[in-house]
């Protein structure tokens, strides 16, 4: 590995470009949760969105200031001013200024075809739009990043004009020039050559790259650009994005740090890469890609025969890195302590597992058994804590009720709206509680019946609110008999935001498990604090 320790700045656009992927929709809280995880990972910039485009993106910039973002710089994204409009009078420019973001990324046209056929303005007007827009933010004391849209296609078609667009940004005071392979069809050799020309033309500027994956080369193109002198890389976690996606930052970061010797993240953060990848998958409600390089569940899996035999003698025979370096694990016949250190790290401070190897093994076995059933705990920290508590036993866990039964009834009258009723019968010590509640659906009704039974005993449940609900099929080949994984997000005035998970072939029972975890998690933690 080349240990040059030179810095490459990582700019994450999962919250903006990533949300353009088909089927991806993030709530405001989803975006804030991902931002916190990206900051913990150690990326340098987190692009929050375009504040003029929708109220959610506008709210993100207000709310993210209340979160614990200690490392990354928040960036707001927008386009150049509209034609025939002063930058200071443009609504988009004003929205970016009002966002309060310390960095602003402006995208402008670098391909003459787009200037004449899409914007329908003169080349000079386009240059003025770029320069005046960036100058507004530089004068306001903000860090201005210029995203040169379609730069590589524009450079191929008309290199002189493409360079003039960059020069307009430089003259306005841009701190970084991000060269975009927007159509995602360029090859690494061309990316290397064109980026090298830009680096030579503007030696005092930080040059960056923003690659799309339409030819399957976004990560390779990003590495090629860095090889030519770029020191700023844009991409998304897991490569999510429009069409074929963006450069996958998990792949790019791992290669830059481990193979090329660059510094990309905070010290010791590379070991969090797999966890961060899976966390984002859970929040965006996407199935993880098992064969994803470095962080995929199968990235270091060895199925048998001579591969397993060789790896047991020397892991380097079929592994290009130690999976632990990126926070992943090897899947072969290993000691039962494999992964126990992760269990200790995650729970040791609260439950004192660090010195108890037997208990670590018990927790690890429980996790593995439940993952075989379809559970995933990357996002569901509250359910993971409940698993640990139940494994430890009576000193850290006790039940608050015994379920006798529950029942959900849905009545659909032809032409009318369906009505839902849930009945719950619980035993609490020597009392039997039998409650009924109506709801907008079976989960809402079941939640209402549970609360109706328990709130007279535990008044703080009034503060517990269901915020989001997600369902994913675990084994789609089973058709309508498939298991489902339910992730429920809650907010509580005392506990803050947390997630629970339930898995079952019956979606209502999976939901009940997640509801039970949430209530017990809250009550147990409150009891311990008291």
C-alpha positions in Angstrom: 0.0 0.0 0.0 1.2 3.5 -0.9 1.4 5.2 2.5 1.4 8.8 1.3 -1.3 10.0 3.7 -2.3 12.7 1.3 -5.8 13.9 1.9 -8.7 13.3 -0.5 -11.9 15.2 0.6 -15.1 13.1 0.6 -18.3 14.8 -0.4 -21.5 12.7 0.2 -24.6 13.5 -1.8 -26.7 10.5 -0.6 -29.3 13.0 0.8 -29.7 14.8 -2.5 -28.5 12.8 -5.5 -29.1 9.5 -3.8 -32.8 10.3 -3.3 -33.3 10.5 -7.1 -33.0 6.7 -7.2 -36.2 5.0 -8.1 -38.1 3.9 -5.0 -36.1 6.0 -2.6 -38.0 8.5 -0.4 -36.5 9.8 2.8 -38.4 11.5 5.6 -36.9 14.5 7.3 -35.9 12.3 10.2 -34.4 9.7 7.9 -32.2 12.4 6.4 -31.1 13.7 9.8 -30.3 10.2 11.0 -28.2 9.5 7.9 -26.4 12.8 8.3 -25.4 11.9 11.8 -24.1 8.5 10.7 -22.1 10.1 7.9 -20.6 12.6 10.3 -19.7 9.8 12.6 -18.0 8.0 9.7 -16.0 11.0 9.0 -16.9 12.3 5.5 -16.0 15.9 4.9 -19.1 17.3 3.3 -22.8 16.2 3.6 -25.0 17.6 0.9 -28.4 18.1 2.4 -30.5 18.9 -0.6 -31.9 21.9 -2.6 -33.7 24.2 -0.1 -35.9 25.7 -2.8 -37.2 22.4 -4.2 -39.4 21.3 -1.3 -40.3 22.1 2.4 -38.5 18.9 3.6 -35.1 20.0 2.2 -35.6 23.5 3.6 -36.4 22.1 7.1 -33.3 19.8 6.9 -31.0 22.8 7.0 -32.8 24.3 10.0 -33.0 21.0 12.0 -29.5 19.7 11.2 -28.0 22.5 13.2 -29.7 21.0 16.3 -28.0 17.6 15.7 -24.5 16.6 16.8 -22.6 17.2 13.6 -19.1 17.7 14.8 -16.9 16.9 11.8 -18.6 17.3 8.4 -19.5 20.5 6.7 -23.1 20.8 5.6 -23.5 21.8 2.0 -26.6 23.2 0.2 -27.1 22.4 -3.4 -28.6 24.6 -6.1 -28.4 25.7 -9.7 -26.9 28.9 -11.2 -29.2 32.0 -11.3 -31.9 32.0 -14.0 -31.2 33.7 -17.2 -31.8 37.4 -17.4 -31.9 37.6 -13.6 -29.5 39.2 -11.2 -28.0 36.6 -8.8 -29.1 38.6 -5.7 -32.7 38.7 -7.0 -32.9 35.0 -7.9 -35.2 32.9 -5.6 -32.9 29.9 -5.7 -29.9 32.0 -4.7 -31.8 33.5 -1.8 -33.0 30.1 -0.6 -29.3 28.9 -0.5 -28.2 31.9 1.5 -31.2 31.5 3.9 -30.3 27.8 4.4 -27.4 28.8 6.7 -25.2 26.1 5.2 -21.5 27.0 5.4 -20.9 25.4 2.0 -22.9 25.9 -1.2 -22.5 23.8 -4.3 -23.7 25.3 -7.6 -24.2 23.3 -10.7 -23.7 24.9 -14.1 -23.5 23.9 -17.7 -20.1 22.9 -19.1 -21.3 21.3 -22.3 -22.1 23.8 -25.1 -24.9 21.6 -26.4 -26.7 22.0 -23.1 -26.1 25.8 -23.2 -27.7 26.2 -26.6 -30.3 23.5 -26.6 -31.4 23.2 -22.9 -30.8 26.6 -21.4 -31.3 28.3 -24.7 -28.8 31.1 -23.8 -25.6 32.4 -25.4 -22.3 31.1 -24.3 -21.5 34.4 -22.6 -24.7 34.5 -20.7 -24.0 31.0 -19.4 -20.5 32.1 -18.3 -22.1 35.1 -16.5 -24.6 32.9 -14.8 -21.8 30.7 -13.4 -19.6 33.5 -12.3 -22.2 35.8 -10.8 -23.9 32.9 -8.9 -20.7 31.7 -7.3 -19.5 35.3 -6.6 -22.7 35.9 -4.5 -21.8 33.1 -2.1 -18.1 33.9 -2.0 -18.9 37.5 -1.1 -21.2 36.2 1.7 -18.2 34.4 3.2 -19.4 30.9 2.2 -17.3 28.0 0.7 -18.4 27.8 -2.9 -18.1 24.6 -4.8 -18.7 24.5 -8.6 -20.2 21.3 -10.0 -19.4 21.4 -13.7 -22.3 19.4 -15.1 -21.6 17.2 -18.1 -18.0 18.4 -17.9 -16.4 15.3 -19.6 -18.9 15.2 -22.4 -18.5 18.9 -22.8 -14.7 18.6 -22.8 -14.9 15.9 -25.4 -17.1 18.0 -27.7 -15.6 21.5 -27.1 -12.6 21.5 -24.7 -12.0 25.2 -25.0 -15.6 26.2 -24.0 -15.6 23.6 -21.1 -12.4 25.1 -19.7 -13.9 28.6 -20.0 -16.8 27.6 -17.8 -14.3 26.4 -15.2 -12.4 29.7 -15.5 -15.6 31.6 -14.8 -16.0 29.7 -11.6 -12.4 30.3 -10.6 -12.6 34.0 -11.3 -15.6 34.2 -9.1 -13.7 32.6 -6.2 -14.8 28.9 -6.2 -12.9 26.8 -3.8 -13.4 23.5 -5.6 -14.1 22.5 -9.2 -16.0 19.3 -9.3 -15.9 17.7 -12.7 -19.1 15.7 -13.4 -19.5 12.7 -15.6 -23.2 13.3 -15.5 -24.2 10.7 -18.2 -21.9 8.2 -16.6 -20.5 6.9 -19.9 -16.9 8.0 -19.9 -14.0 5.5 -19.6 -11.2 5.8 -17.0 -8.5 6.7 -19.5 -10.4 9.7 -20.7 -11.4 10.8 -17.1 -7.7 10.6 -16.2 -6.6 12.6 -19.2 -9.2 15.4 -18.9 -8.8 15.7 -15.1 -5.1 16.0 -15.5 -5.6 18.9 -18.0 -7.8 20.7 -15.4 -5.3 20.1 -12.6 -2.5 21.6 -14.8 -4.7 24.5 -15.8 -5.7 25.4 -12.2 -2.9 24.2 -10.0 -3.9 26.2 -6.9 -7.5 25.0 -6.9 -8.9 21.8 -5.4 -10.2 19.7 -8.3 -12.9 17.1 -7.7 -14.9 14.5 -9.5 -18.6 13.5 -9.5 -19.2 10.2 -11.5 -22.4 8.4 -12.4 -22.4 4.6 -13.0 -24.2 4.2 -16.3 -21.2 2.2 -17.7 -20.5 0.5 -14.4 -17.3 2.5 -14.0 -18.2 5.2 -11.5 -15.8 3.9 -8.9 -13.0 3.3 -11.4 -13.5 6.7 -12.9 -13.3 8.3 -9.5 -10.0 6.5 -8.8 -8.7 7.6 -12.2 -9.5 11.2 -11.4 -7.6 11.0 -8.1 -4.7 9.4 -9.9 -4.7 12.5 -12.2 -4.6 14.9 -9.3 -8.2 15.3 -8.1 -8.4 15.6 -4.3 -12.2 15.8 -3.9 -14.6 12.9 -4.6 -18.4 13.1 -4.7 -20.6 10.1 -4.4 -23.3 8.3 -2.4 -23.4 5.6 0.1 -23.9 2.2 -1.6 -23.9 4.0 -5.0 -27.7 4.8 -4.8 -28.8 7.4 -7.3 -30.7 8.1 -10.5 -30.6 5.5 -13.3 -27.6 3.2 -12.6 -26.6 5.2 -9.5 -23.5 7.3 -8.5 -20.0 6.4 -7.5 -20.3 4.1 -4.4 -18.4 5.9 -1.7 -17.9 2.6 0.2 -15.9 1.2 -2.7 -14.1 4.5 -3.5 -13.1 5.2 0.1 -11.9 1.7 0.8 -9.8 1.6 -2.3 -8.3 5.1 -1.8 -7.3 4.4 1.8 -6.3 0.7 1.6 -4.9 0.5 -1.9 -3.7 4.0 -2.7 -2.7 5.2 0.8 -4.8 8.4 0.8 -6.5 9.7 4.0 -10.3 10.0 3.5 -12.0 9.6 6.8 -11.4 10.4 10.5 -8.8 8.3 12.2 -10.0 4.7 12.8 -13.3 5.4 11.0 -12.7 2.9 8.2 -13.8 0.1 10.5 -17.3 1.7 10.6 -17.7 1.5 6.8 -19.7 -1.7 6.7 -22.0 -0.7 9.6 -22.6 2.7 7.9 -23.4 1.0 4.6 -26.0 -1.3 6.2 -27.5 1.5 8.2 -28.2 3.5 5.1 -29.7 0.5 3.4 -32.1 0.1 6.4 -33.1 3.8 6.5 -33.8 4.0 2.7 -35.6 0.6 3.0 -33.5 -1.1 0.3 -32.2 -4.7 0.3 -28.4 -4.7 0.7 -26.4 -5.9 -2.2 -24.9 -9.1 -0.9 -21.9 -9.0 -3.3 -21.1 -5.4 -2.8 -17.3 -4.9 -2.6 -15.8 -4.5 0.8 -19.1 -4.1 2.8 -21.4 -6.7 1.3 -22.5 -9.7 3.4 -20.8 -12.0 0.8 -17.7 -9.9 0.2 -15.6 -12.3 2.4 -17.7 -15.4 2.2 -16.0 -18.7 1.3 -18.3 -21.6 0.4 -16.2 -24.7 0.7 -13.7 -27.0 -1.0 -10.2 -25.7 -1.6 -11.1 -22.1 -0.9 -12.1 -22.7 2.7 -9.2 -25.0 3.2 -6.8 -22.4 1.9 -8.3 -19.5 3.8 -8.1 -21.5 7.0 -4.4 -21.8 6.5 -3.8 -18.3 5.2 -6.6 -15.8 4.6 -4.5 -13.9 2.0 -5.0 -16.9 -0.4 -8.6 -15.7 -1.2 -8.9 -12.3 0.5 -7.4 -9.1 -0.8 -7.8 -7.4 2.7 -8.6 -8.3 6.2 -12.5 -7.8 6.4 -12.2 -6.4 9.9 -10.4 -3.3 8.5 -13.7 -2.2 6.9 -15.9 -3.6 9.7 -17.0 -6.7 7.8 -16.6 -10.3 8.8 -15.5 -13.5 7.2 -18.1 -16.3 6.6 -16.4 -19.7 7.0 -15.9 -22.2 9.8 -14.5 -19.9 12.5 -14.2 -19.9 16.3 -17.4 -19.0 18.1 -15.7 -15.8 19.3 -15.8 -14.4 15.8 -17.6 -11.1 16.0 -17.8 -11.1 19.8 -15.6 -8.1 20.0 -18.3 -6.1 18.0 -20.9 -7.2 20.5 -18.7 -6.1 23.4 -18.0 -2.8 21.7 -21.7 -2.1 21.1 -23.0 -3.0 24.5 -19.9 -3.1 26.9 -20.3 0.3 28.4 -24.0 -0.1 29.3 -24.1 -3.8 30.2 -20.5 -4.6 31.2 -20.0 -7.3 28.6 -16.4 -6.4 27.8 -14.9 -8.8 30.4 -17.6 -11.6 30.1 -16.6 -13.8 27.1 -19.3 -16.3 27.9 -22.0 -13.7 27.7 -20.5 -12.2 24.6 -20.8 -15.7 22.9 -24.4 -16.0 24.1 -25.4 -12.7 22.6 -23.5 -13.4 19.4 -25.3 -16.8 19.1 -28.7 -15.1 19.7 -27.9 -12.5 17.0 -26.9 -15.1 14.5 -30.0 -17.2 15.3 -32.3 -14.2 14.8 -30.5 -13.1 11.6 -31.2 -16.5 10.2 -34.9 -15.8 10.9 -34.6 -12.6 8.9 -33.8 -10.0 11.6 -31.4 -7.1 10.9 -30.2 -4.9 13.8 -28.1 -2.3 11.9 -30.9 0.3 12.3 -32.9 -1.3 15.1 -30.7 -0.4 18.1 -33.6 -0.6 20.5 -34.4 -4.2 19.5 -30.8 -5.1 19.7 -30.7 -3.8 23.3 -33.7 -5.8 24.1 -32.0 -9.0 22.7 -29.0 -8.3 24.9 -31.3 -7.7 28.0 -33.2 -10.9 27.4 -29.9 -12.8 27.0 -28.5 -11.4 30.2 -31.7 -12.3 32.0 -33.3 -11.2 35.3 -30.7 -8.6 36.3 -31.4 -6.5 33.2 -34.8 -7.7 31.9 -38.2 -8.4 33.2 -41.6 -8.5 31.5 -44.3 -5.9 32.2 -47.2 -8.1 31.1 -48.1 -11.5 30.0 -50.0 -11.7 26.7 -53.1 -13.8 26.8 -54.1 -13.0 23.2 -54.7 -10.3 20.7 -57.0 -10.2 17.7 -57.4 -7.8 14.8 -60.7 -7.6 12.9 -61.1 -5.7 9.6 -64.6 -5.0 8.3 -65.0 -4.0 4.7 -68.5 -3.1 3.6 -69.0 -2.8 -0.1 -68.6 0.8 -1.2 -67.3 2.0 2.2 -64.0 2.4 3.9 -62.6 -0.5 5.8 -62.7 -0.3 9.6 -60.3 -2.0 11.9 -60.6 -3.1 15.5 -58.0 -4.6 17.7 -58.7 -6.6 20.9 -55.9 -7.2 23.4 -56.0 -9.3 26.6 -53.0 -9.0 29.0 -52.2 -10.1 32.5 -50.3 -7.7 34.7 -49.4 -9.2 38.0 -52.9 -10.3 39.4 -54.9 -8.2 37.1 -56.4 -9.0 33.7 -56.6 -6.1 31.2 -59.0 -6.6 28.3 -59.1 -3.6 25.9 -60.5 -2.7 22.5 -59.4 0.1 20.1 -60.2 1.2 16.6 -57.6 2.5 14.2 -56.8 3.4 10.6 -55.4 -0.1 10.1 -54.5 -3.2 12.1 -51.1 -1.8 13.4 -52.7 1.5 14.5 -55.5 -0.3 16.2 -53.2 -2.8 17.9 -51.0 0.0 19.1 -54.0 1.8 20.4 -55.3 -1.3 22.3 -51.9 -2.0 23.9 -51.6 1.6 25.1 -55.2 1.7 26.3 -54.3 -1.3 28.6 -50.9 -0.1 29.8 -51.2 3.7 30.1 -53.1 3.7 33.4 -50.1 1.8 34.8 -47.4 3.6 32.8 -48.4 7.1 32.2 -45.2 8.0 30.4 -46.4 6.0 27.3 -48.3 9.2 26.4 -44.9 10.5 25.3 -44.1 7.6 22.9 -45.1 8.3 19.3 -44.8 6.1 16.2 -43.0 8.1 13.6 -42.4 5.8 10.6 -43.2 2.2 9.6 -41.4 0.2 6.9 -42.0 -3.3 5.7 -39.6 -5.5 3.6 -40.0 -9.0 2.3 -37.2 -11.2 3.6 -37.5 -14.2 1.3 -39.4 -13.1 -1.8 -39.3 -16.5 -3.5 -41.9 -17.7 -1.0 -44.5 -15.4 -2.5 -47.4 -14.6 -0.3 -46.1 -17.0 2.4 -42.8 -15.0 2.7 -41.5 -13.6 5.9 -41.6 -9.8 6.3 -39.3 -7.6 8.4 -41.0 -4.6 10.0 -39.0 -1.6 11.1 -40.8 0.9 13.2 -39.3 4.3 14.2 -40.5 5.9 17.4 -39.9 9.2 19.1 -40.1 9.7 22.8 -39.7 12.9 24.9 -37.3 11.0 27.2 -35.6 8.5 24.9 -35.4 10.5 21.6 -35.7 8.7 18.3 -35.2 4.9 18.2 -36.1 1.9 16.0 -37.4 -1.6 16.7 -37.7 -4.6 14.4 -40.0 -7.6 14.1 -40.0 -10.6 11.7 -42.7 -13.1 11.0 -44.7 -14.6 8.1 -47.6 -12.6 9.6 -47.1 -8.9 9.2 -49.3 -8.1 12.1 -47.4 -10.4 14.5 -44.1 -9.0 13.2 -45.5 -5.5 14.0 -46.6 -6.6 17.4 -43.0 -7.8 18.2 -41.7 -4.4 17.2 -44.3 -2.6 19.3 -43.6 -4.8 22.3 -39.8 -4.1 22.0 -40.5 -0.3 21.9 -42.7 -0.3 25.0 -40.3 -2.5 27.0 -37.3 -0.6 25.8 -38.8 2.7 27.0 -40.0 1.3 30.4 -36.9 -0.6 31.2 -34.6 2.4 30.5 -36.9 4.8 32.4 -36.9 2.4 35.4 -33.2 2.2 35.5 -32.8 6.0 35.3 -35.2 6.4 38.1 
